[in-house]
Amino acid sequence: MTPNHLLRAAVLLGLVAAVAVAQASAAAQKPQQPKPQIVKLSFDDKGYVVTPSRVTKGVPVRMEVDLATVKGCMRTVVIAAFDVKKTVKEGDTTITFTPTKTGEIQIVCGMNMGKGSFTVAEPQ
């Protein structure tokens, strides 16, 4: 192998190593997606009930709907503050969203008859 070939091989090896280090560094700095907050949505004689009733702003929410209590038009769940409107059914009972503001958030059915609320708090 000539000195020119050795030099090219060394440069190529250096470039490969630099790219590998850059990729590893970027992966280490990439923020991890927070674990979703899991809440249950049910319906009683007073309206929608979210358990637990408090979630954290900026952390994804996975709302599992209890079809045994959420029936009829109450299955079209609207959370206008977060642009959520979903009709749940057997086999598709999960509503996902990420809260972008704090305060008391209203939930209504598609016909605006059933109502409820939950609270979004600032991160600790």
FITORBA-698693 format. One line per field, with one value per residue (C-alpha): residue number from 0; z, x negated, y; residue in three letters. Coordinates in nm, 2 decimals, decimal comma, padded with zeros to 4 digits. Each point is the difference from the previous one (the first is absolute). Layout:
% residues N
seq <- c(NUM  ...)
up <- c(Z  ...)
east <- c(X  ...)
north <- c(Y  ...)
type <- c(Ala  ...)
This chain:
% residues 124
seq <- c(0  1  2  3  4  5  6  7  8  9  10  11  12  13  14  15  16  17  18  19  20  21  22  23  24  25  26  27  28  29  30  31  32  33  34  35  36  37  38  39  40  41  42  43  44  45  46  47  48  49  50  51  52  53  54  55  56  57  58  59  60  61  62  63  64  65  66  67  68  69  70  71  72  73  74  75  76  77  78  79  80  81  82  83  84  85  86  87  88  89  90  91  92  93  94  95  96  97  98  99  100  101  102  103  104  105  106  107  108  109  110  111  112  113  114  115  116  117  118  119  120  121  122  123)
up <- c(00,00  -00,09  00,24  -00,20  00,06  00,37  00,03  -00,18  00,22  00,32  -00,11  -00,09  00,34  00,18  -00,18  00,09  00,36  00,00  -00,14  00,25  00,29  -00,13  -00,03  00,35  00,14  -00,18  00,13  00,35  -00,02  -00,15  00,27  00,09  -00,05  00,35  00,11  -00,06  00,28  00,02  00,11  -00,01  -00,13  00,13  00,02  00,30  00,10  00,03  -00,34  -00,12  00,26  -00,06  00,24  00,10  -00,06  -00,02  -00,28  -00,09  -00,28  -00,28  00,09  -00,23  00,13  -00,08  00,10  00,02  -00,03  00,20  -00,25  00,27  00,14  -00,31  -00,23  -00,28  -00,11  00,30  -00,21  -00,22  00,23  -00,06  00,17  -00,20  00,19  -00,16  -00,33  00,09  -00,13  -00,01  -00,01  00,20  -00,06  00,08  -00,10  -00,01  00,34  00,03  -00,04  -00,02  00,02  00,16  00,23  -00,12  00,26  00,37  00,19  00,01  -00,33  -00,11  -00,16  -00,18  -00,21  -00,37  00,08  00,28  00,25  00,21  00,17  00,23  00,06  00,11  00,10  -00,18  00,23  -00,08  00,02  00,34)
east <- c(00,00  -00,14  -00,02  00,27  00,23  -00,08  00,08  00,33  00,09  -00,09  00,21  00,29  -00,02  -00,02  00,32  00,19  -00,11  00,11  00,34  00,05  -00,09  00,23  00,29  -00,05  -00,02  00,32  00,18  -00,11  00,13  00,33  00,27  00,19  00,38  00,16  00,19  00,38  00,23  00,27  00,35  00,34  00,31  00,33  00,35  00,23  00,32  -00,20  -00,18  -00,34  -00,25  -00,38  -00,21  -00,25  00,15  -00,33  -00,26  -00,32  -00,04  -00,23  00,02  00,20  00,33  00,14  00,37  00,16  00,38  00,22  00,26  00,21  00,08  -00,05  00,29  00,20  -00,09  -00,24  -00,24  -00,08  -00,24  -00,10  -00,28  00,00  -00,29  -00,23  00,19  00,11  00,32  00,02  00,28  -00,12  00,13  -00,07  -00,37  -00,08  00,04  -00,31  -00,03  -00,34  -00,11  -00,26  00,12  -00,13  00,15  00,09  00,32  00,34  00,07  00,35  00,11  00,34  00,17  00,06  00,35  -00,12  00,22  -00,24  -00,27  -00,30  -00,34  -00,36  -00,29  -00,33  -00,28  -00,34  -00,29  -00,17)
north <- c(00,00  00,34  00,29  00,17  -00,29  -00,01  00,37  -00,04  -00,30  00,20  00,30  -00,23  -00,17  00,34  00,11  -00,31  00,04  00,36  -00,08  -00,28  00,24  00,27  -00,24  -00,14  00,36  00,10  -00,31  00,07  00,36  -00,08  00,05  -00,31  00,01  00,01  -00,30  00,06  00,08  -00,26  00,10  -00,16  00,16  -00,12  00,15  00,02  00,18  00,33  -00,03  -00,09  -00,11  00,00  -00,21  00,13  00,35  00,18  -00,03  00,19  00,25  -00,11  -00,37  -00,23  -00,13  -00,34  00,00  -00,34  00,02  -00,24  -00,10  -00,17  00,35  00,23  -00,08  00,15  00,35  00,02  -00,21  00,29  00,17  00,37  00,18  00,32  00,16  -00,26  -00,05  -00,35  -00,15  -00,38  -00,25  -00,30  -00,35  -00,36  -00,07  00,38  00,14  00,22  00,37  00,16  00,36  00,22  00,28  00,34  00,23  -00,01  00,04  -00,17  -00,17  -00,08  -00,33  -00,02  -00,26  00,06  00,14  00,22  -00,18  -00,20  00,21  -00,04  00,15  -00,07  00,21  00,06  00,12  00,14  -00,25  -00,02)
type <- c(Met  Thr  Pro  Asn  His  Leu  Leu  Arg  Ala  Ala  Val  Leu  Leu  Gly  Leu  Val  Ala  Ala  Val  Ala  Val  Ala  Gln  Ala  Ser  Ala  Ala  Ala  Gln  Lys  Pro  Gln  Gln  Pro  Lys  Pro  Gln  Ile  Val  Lys  Leu  Ser  Phe  Asp  Asp  Lys  Gly  Tyr  Val  Val  Thr  Pro  Ser  Arg  Val  Thr  Lys  Gly  Val  Pro  Val  Arg  Met  Glu  Val  Asp  Leu  Ala  Thr  Val  Lys  Gly  Cys  Met  Arg  Thr  Val  Val  Ile  Ala  Ala  Phe  Asp  Val  Lys  Lys  Thr  Val  Lys  Glu  Gly  Asp  Thr  Thr  Ile  Thr  Phe  Thr  Pro  Thr  Lys  Thr  Gly  Glu  Ile  Gln  Ile  Val  Cys  Gly  Met  Asn  Met  Gly  Lys  Gly  Ser  Phe  Thr  Val  Ala  Glu  Pro  Gln)
